[in-house]
Amino acid sequence: MMKSQTIRNISLAFLLILCGIALFSNVQLFFSVWKSWNLSAINQDPSTLWENRIEAVRDDLPEEGELGYISEMDIPGMAYNAIDTNEEYVLTQYYLAPRLLIRGKNYPYVIGNLADLNVESTTQLEELTGLEFVASYGNGIYLFRGTQP
């Protein structure tokens, strides 16, 4: 009888220690998440963030018509993420409507989404893209004059 009571006490102590460790771990997790919580970012979905990124270029474009679009995938030898590239292209099409955004350079204006491009001058930018630089809007968004056929 004494032996079973001792085993029960040891088991109970072990269970209490495990519960204490789990509680401590969860409290630590809670506070780490609490520190990184950003209340102002609650309504900042990826679509809205992208719209904010390209908002400035919209004002410098004609109200309608065709526009070109290039990204890292259009520059030979440049690394790119195909999923991000396609998603950003579709979002740009959406936010620049009713203008028609088409991949390529043969349009009066070309939007450049080149966030990962590391250039030190507009001359380098023009050499890499083969387009005439017009403006930079930050976050890798550029406006070029296209190579009209």
ABEGO torsion letter per residue (X at the ends): XAAAAAAAAAAAAAAAAAAAAAAAAAAAAAAAAAAABBAAAAABBAAAAAAAAAAAAAAABBABEBBBBBBAAABBGBBBBAAAAAAAAAAAAAAAOABBBBBEABBABBBBBBAABBBABAAAAAAAAGBBBABBAEGGBBBBBBBBX
